[in-house]
């Protein structure tokens, strides 16, 4: 089963290692500093739906 786009947007967090890029971690918290999975570039629509994105 694939999560819906809304569920992914709810879990998405801006990348702390690259704050000005618009990269998101769709699986939750940024773990770039610890060798975690890389962020993804989210579509503009997903960025605008995040309440914590600026």
C-alpha positions as CSV (number, residue, x, y, z in Angstrom):
1,X,0.0,0.0,0.0
2,X,1.3,3.4,-1.0
3,X,0.8,6.4,1.3
4,X,-1.3,9.2,-0.2
5,X,0.4,12.4,-1.2
6,X,-1.3,14.2,1.7
7,X,0.3,11.7,4.2
8,X,3.7,12.4,2.6
9,X,3.3,16.1,2.9
10,X,2.3,15.7,6.6
11,X,5.5,13.8,7.3
12,X,7.7,16.0,5.2
13,X,10.3,18.1,7.0
14,X,12.7,20.7,5.5
15,X,16.3,19.6,5.3
16,X,18.3,21.1,8.2
17,X,21.6,20.6,6.3
18,X,20.3,22.5,3.3
19,X,17.7,25.0,4.6
20,X,17.7,27.3,1.6
21,X,17.3,24.7,-1.1
22,X,13.6,23.6,-0.6
23,X,14.8,20.0,-0.1
24,X,12.5,17.9,2.1
25,X,12.7,14.7,3.9
26,X,9.5,12.9,3.1
27,X,10.1,10.2,5.8
28,X,10.4,12.6,8.7
29,X,13.3,14.3,10.5
30,X,16.5,15.3,8.7
31,X,19.3,12.9,9.4
32,X,21.8,14.2,6.8
33,X,24.4,15.1,9.5
34,X,24.4,11.4,10.6
35,X,24.5,9.7,7.2
36,X,20.8,9.3,6.8
37,X,18.8,9.2,3.6
38,X,19.1,12.2,1.3
39,X,16.4,14.8,0.9
40,X,14.2,15.2,-2.1
41,X,13.2,18.2,-4.0
42,X,9.5,18.6,-3.5
43,X,7.1,20.0,-6.0
44,X,6.1,23.7,-5.4
45,X,2.6,22.6,-4.4
46,X,3.9,20.4,-1.6
47,X,6.2,23.2,-0.3
48,X,3.3,25.6,-0.1
49,X,1.1,23.1,1.8
50,X,3.7,22.8,4.6
51,X,2.8,25.0,7.5
52,X,6.4,25.1,8.8
53,X,8.1,25.9,5.4
54,X,9.0,29.5,4.7
